[in-house]
Amino acid sequence: MNKKGFTLVELLAVIALLALLTGIAVPNVISTINNNKKNTFLMDAKRMVSKASYLLSNNPSDRETVLAGGRKIYNFNALNEDEEFLTDADGGSYDANTFVMVTLNGGSYNYCICAVGSKRQIGSSCNATTGSGCVSSTTLTGIDVVKDK
């Protein structure tokens, strides 16, 4: 008798091999996706700093406030209807404590940012009213600055 097909042992070996490959691949894919979202979040923060710089350069009264030793806080969140930053990297929205604060130090502008999204943030205990908890824009160099909430 001529039997064609696979034995139970062969099928179990293939299934075990597929399970092993899946067990290795899935965590790597999830890690890659998470790092990509962190990188997108970081890029948004850098764009917020750039936009604050642009807004400061185009608003003489804001510049005068900062040059006089004051500070200017620019809010970037869905409540302000800033279409550029309506959603964060995770599909949620930036909350009311997402801001860039501009101050003057030694003749140059300093930019300090707090970005608070739905699942991650840059800065700690961010408060847009007082300007506290922000991180200097010069430290926005790698995704390690983005923390999970």
C-alpha positions in Angstrom: 0.0 0.0 0.0 1.4 3.4 -1.0 0.6 6.1 1.6 1.1 9.7 0.7 1.0 12.5 3.3 2.7 13.7 6.4 2.9 11.8 9.7 1.7 13.2 12.9 5.3 13.6 14.1 6.2 15.7 11.0 3.2 17.9 11.5 4.0 18.5 15.2 7.6 19.3 14.3 6.5 21.9 11.8 4.0 23.4 14.2 6.7 23.6 17.0 9.1 25.3 14.6 6.5 27.9 13.6 5.7 28.5 17.3 9.4 29.1 18.0 9.8 31.5 15.1 6.6 33.4 16.1 7.9 33.6 19.7 11.1 35.2 18.5 9.6 37.5 15.9 6.6 39.0 17.7 8.5 40.7 20.5 10.9 42.2 18.0 8.1 43.5 15.9 6.4 45.0 18.9 9.6 46.6 20.0 10.2 48.1 16.6 6.7 49.5 16.5 7.1 51.1 20.0 10.4 52.6 19.1 8.9 54.0 15.9 6.1 55.6 17.9 8.6 57.1 20.4 10.6 58.5 17.5 7.5 60.0 16.0 6.6 61.6 19.4 10.2 63.0 19.6 9.9 64.4 16.1 6.6 66.1 17.1 8.4 67.7 20.1 11.2 69.0 17.9 8.5 70.4 15.5 6.8 72.1 18.4 10.1 73.8 19.4 10.6 74.9 15.7 7.1 76.3 15.6 7.6 78.2 18.9 10.8 79.7 17.4 8.8 80.7 14.3 6.0 82.2 16.3 8.5 84.1 18.5 10.2 85.5 15.5 6.9 86.7 13.9 5.5 88.3 17.0 7.3 91.4 18.2 5.4 91.7 21.5 6.4 88.1 22.4 10.0 88.9 21.6 9.9 92.0 23.7 8.5 90.1 26.6 11.3 87.5 26.4 14.0 90.1 25.8 12.9 92.0 28.9 13.6 88.9 31.0 10.2 87.4 30.9 9.1 84.2 29.3 6.6 83.2 26.7 4.7 79.9 26.8 3.3 78.4 23.6 0.6 75.7 24.1 0.4 72.9 21.6 -2.6 70.7 22.2 -6.0 69.8 20.6 -7.8 72.3 22.8 -5.9 75.1 21.0 -7.0 73.6 17.7 -3.5 73.6 16.4 -4.1 71.3 13.4 -0.5 70.4 13.1 -0.6 68.7 16.6 -4.2 67.4 16.9 -3.0 63.8 17.4 0.0 62.2 19.0 2.0 59.2 17.8 -0.4 56.8 19.5 -3.6 58.3 17.9 -4.6 60.1 21.1 -4.2 63.8 21.7 -1.7 66.1 23.5 -3.1 67.4 26.7 -3.3 70.9 28.1 0.1 70.7 29.6 1.9 70.4 26.3 3.9 73.5 25.8 7.2 75.2 24.8 8.5 77.9 27.1 11.0 80.4 25.7 13.4 82.4 27.9 16.5 84.4 27.4 19.9 83.3 28.7 23.1 85.1 27.9 21.7 86.7 24.8 20.2 83.6 23.2 16.8 82.0 23.4 16.3 78.9 25.4 13.5 76.5 24.5 12.1 74.2 27.2 9.4 71.6 26.2 6.8 69.5 27.9 4.9 67.1 25.5 2.2 65.1 27.2 0.5 62.6 24.9 -2.0 59.8 25.5 0.6 57.1 26.3 3.9 58.9 26.5 5.5 62.2 27.5 8.6 64.3 27.5 9.2 66.1 30.8 7.8 65.4 34.3 5.0 67.0 36.3 4.4 69.3 33.4 2.4 72.4 34.2 1.7 74.8 31.3 0.5 77.6 33.7 3.8 77.8 35.7 6.1 76.4 32.9 7.5 73.8 35.2 8.6 70.2 34.4 9.9 71.0 31.0 13.0 69.6 29.3 15.6 71.7 27.5 15.3 71.4 23.7 19.0 70.7 23.6 18.4 67.3 25.2 16.0 66.2 22.5 18.6 63.9 20.9 17.3 60.4 21.3 14.2 58.4 22.0 15.3 57.8 25.6 14.0 61.2 26.5 10.5 59.9 25.7 8.9 58.2 28.7 5.9 55.9 28.8 3.1 57.1 31.0 
